[in-house]
Amino acid sequence: MAKQDITTALPPTCKPIVPTPETKTQDVLSRWSDAHVSLPYAIVTPTSTEDIVSTIHFAQSHSLKIVPAAGANGSFIPITSRTIYLDMTSFNKVHLDASRGEVTIGGGATTGTVLQHLAERGWHTVLTNSNAVGVVGAFLGGMSGAVNGIKGFGIDHVTSVTMAIFDAGQAPDWRVLCGAGHGMGVVTSLTLRAWRVDELGLTDGKVWTRKLMFPARAVAEVAELYLALQPPARELTAVMVFLRAPPTAPVPDAPMILLSLSYFGSEGSARRMCVKTYEERYTRKAIMNVTALTKMEDLNAANEPLSARGGFKEYYGCFLEEVSMESIVKSFEEWQKFTAADLKDRGKSFVVIGSWSTDVLVKNEGALGYKTYFNARGRGTFVQATVWYDKWDAKEEADSFGSALVGYLRKEDRQAGRKDFCFANNMIAGHNIYEIYTEEQTRYETGKRYI
Ligand SMILES: Cc1cc2nc3c(=O)[nH]c(=O)nc-3n(C[C@H](O)[C@H](O)[C@H](O)COP(=O)(O)OP(=O)(O)OC[C@H]3O[C@@H](n4cnc5c(N)ncnc54)[C@H](O)[C@@H]3O)c2cc1C
């Protein structure tokens, strides 16, 4: 069948777009990262399950791969001339069933849409920290969020998944969908448990947040302060970010460290838990010191710049059990060097080191009665170094910076003989899969190689 036939083979409601060799990739595809993205075979925007099934049949009979896309943040997914890019934006519905305490989320819905929908009704669920991220895309890799400490990951709270599967002879194993769910089919909807915000005991129904910004010379003190908050209380998420000042700042491009705290409890208990962050020896070094009560729907607003589309971006990350001040300071210095070498091209690269209580994550697995495909439940420190550059020829250096940085931060865990772990949602193309899954998990029940 000739390539153009997709336009007539699929129902007109799929609105297939077939690029020509002259089409510029960015004119038809807008993604968080341009890494590993080239012109697809076609872009299809289904409006019904029937449209999706027709597209799967077409792909199978033409030996094409389907890549469903919702938030377009998965930089680990190569898009090639053999890809049908399935734009799921028509599946962006959200429905809260308050009587059951469940929310049903369409396969194309983003975090921002769901967060807003629930917050308006006084509810919440486990969602990511970026409004732009697709909920289903994040769920398939585990779905970590601001309430990890009190609720665990998204995969711990799924009650049903509706999908059109790629391999009709092999329905996906439920446990596999929970953390290793990519590439098995197209999820049209996902139902998660949801909870009332007023059960959290928040002050004025808002989340206590505190942000302290420090200059580079205070890195050792920030690391000390961050480590003093470990292990965090269940209600607390503590995040350190290495980033450069924006062009509008008094000293554009200056290297800085942000300590960002959010507490899902009362203002009084938040202050008690974070009392150290009010000590004068730290606060006098801070160039910004802001404490606020933040509405649920605004929780991700400050992360908006990290969701900007375009440019080449990849994440290097890991989960840690232990991290030292020395490793944090070393990784900060290396990030500073990497970005300083070409500020214009890679100055936007940033590093996140965050932490949460692992008690509930560990307990959840026992309560589920089966093992999910997320193995780092006992690791409470999460690292994500995002390399971000505009010229593809910076990739080699970016790769070696990213791997080295993760290596510095893994020092304590490796010395203690602990296995390397990283997050499925932060994979890079060609990632060592055994850092995410066990050897056993890479095989399906039938013995067929699965991942
Ligand atoms: C700025 C930023 C912040 C992030 N924050 C978090 C966070 O707080 N917590 C967290 O867990 N992760 C986070 N991530 C990682 C994110 O969860 C993954 O990148 C995820 O894969 C993105 O899903 P998406 O729909 O946005 O991207 P897409 O590229 O559209 O999809 C990603 C993958 O999911 C598949 N997929 C998407 N929708 C469907 C569907 N309906 N059916 C079947 N497959 C589907 C795609 O085929 C692809 O394999 C973040 C990423 C970025 C860039």
The ligand as a MOL file (V3000), in Angstrom:
LIG
                    3D

  0  0  0     0  0            999 V3000
M  V30 BEGIN CTAB
M  V30 COUNTS 53 58 0 0 0
M  V30 BEGIN ATOM
M  V30 1 C 9.0080 19.3580 33.1100 0
M  V30 2 C 8.7370 17.9290 33.4760 0
M  V30 3 C 8.2810 17.6030 34.7460 0
M  V30 4 C 8.0160 16.2690 35.0860 0
M  V30 5 N 7.5500 15.9830 36.3300 0
M  V30 6 C 7.2590 14.7040 36.6590 0
M  V30 7 C 6.7380 14.3780 37.9510 0
M  V30 8 O 6.5340 15.2500 38.8010 0
M  V30 9 N 6.4390 13.0760 38.2020 0
M  V30 10 C 6.6140 12.0760 37.2790 0
M  V30 11 O 6.3070 10.9260 37.5600 0
M  V30 12 N 7.1410 12.3630 36.0680 0
M  V30 13 C 7.4540 13.6380 35.7360 0
M  V30 14 N 7.9710 13.9230 34.5060 0
M  V30 15 C 8.2430 12.8160 33.5720 0
M  V30 16 C 6.9780 12.4340 32.8050 0
M  V30 17 O 6.1180 11.7030 33.6500 0
M  V30 18 C 7.3440 11.5390 31.6140 0
M  V30 19 O 8.1630 12.2450 30.7330 0
M  V30 20 C 6.0840 11.0600 30.8930 0
M  V30 21 O 6.4280 10.0050 30.0260 0
M  V30 22 C 5.4620 12.1950 30.1180 0
M  V30 23 O 4.1970 11.8620 29.6250 0
M  V30 24 P 3.5510 12.8560 28.5410 0
M  V30 25 O 2.1950 12.3940 28.2000 0
M  V30 26 O 3.7220 14.2450 29.0000 0
M  V30 27 O 4.5530 12.7010 27.2990 0
M  V30 28 P 4.3480 11.9130 25.9050 0
M  V30 29 O 5.6430 12.0800 25.2060 0
M  V30 30 O 3.1230 12.3780 25.2250 0
M  V30 31 O 4.1920 10.4100 26.3750 0
M  V30 32 C 5.2250 9.7710 27.0860 0
M  V30 33 C 5.1290 8.2660 26.9570 0
M  V30 34 O 3.8520 7.8300 27.4120 0
M  V30 35 C 3.1290 7.2240 26.3400 0
M  V30 36 N 1.7320 7.6550 26.3980 0
M  V30 37 C 1.2570 8.9100 26.6150 0
M  V30 38 N -0.0820 8.9080 26.5920 0
M  V30 39 C -0.4600 7.6220 26.3510 0
M  V30 40 C -1.7110 6.9770 26.1960 0
M  V30 41 N -2.8500 7.6280 26.2960 0
M  V30 42 N -1.7080 5.6470 25.9610 0
M  V30 43 C -0.5600 4.9400 25.8830 0
M  V30 44 N 0.6660 5.5040 25.9960 0
M  V30 45 C 0.7050 6.8280 26.2410 0
M  V30 46 C 3.7950 7.7190 25.0830 0
M  V30 47 O 3.6090 6.8620 23.9910 0
M  V30 48 C 5.2360 7.7790 25.5190 0
M  V30 49 O 5.8090 6.5080 25.5050 0
M  V30 50 C 8.2390 15.2440 34.1360 0
M  V30 51 C 8.7000 15.5700 32.8670 0
M  V30 52 C 8.9570 16.8870 32.5320 0
M  V30 53 C 9.4530 17.2100 31.1670 0
M  V30 END ATOM
M  V30 BEGIN BOND
M  V30 1 1 1 2
M  V30 2 1 2 3
M  V30 3 2 2 52
M  V30 4 2 3 4
M  V30 5 1 4 5
M  V30 6 1 4 50
M  V30 7 2 5 6
M  V30 8 1 6 7
M  V30 9 1 6 13
M  V30 10 2 7 8
M  V30 11 1 7 9
M  V30 12 1 9 10
M  V30 13 2 10 11
M  V30 14 1 10 12
M  V30 15 2 12 13
M  V30 16 1 13 14
M  V30 17 1 14 15
M  V30 18 1 14 50
M  V30 19 1 15 16
M  V30 20 1 16 17
M  V30 21 1 16 18
M  V30 22 1 18 19
M  V30 23 1 18 20
M  V30 24 1 20 21
M  V30 25 1 20 22
M  V30 26 1 22 23
M  V30 27 1 23 24
M  V30 28 2 24 25
M  V30 29 1 24 26
M  V30 30 1 24 27
M  V30 31 1 27 28
M  V30 32 2 28 29
M  V30 33 1 28 30
M  V30 34 1 28 31
M  V30 35 1 31 32
M  V30 36 1 32 33
M  V30 37 1 33 34
M  V30 38 1 33 48
M  V30 39 1 34 35
M  V30 40 1 35 36
M  V30 41 1 35 46
M  V30 42 1 36 37
M  V30 43 1 36 45
M  V30 44 2 37 38
M  V30 45 1 38 39
M  V30 46 1 39 40
M  V30 47 2 39 45
M  V30 48 1 40 41
M  V30 49 2 40 42
M  V30 50 1 42 43
M  V30 51 2 43 44
M  V30 52 1 44 45
M  V30 53 1 46 47
M  V30 54 1 46 48
M  V30 55 1 48 49
M  V30 56 2 50 51
M  V30 57 1 51 52
M  V30 58 1 52 53
M  V30 END BOND
M  V30 END CTAB
M  END
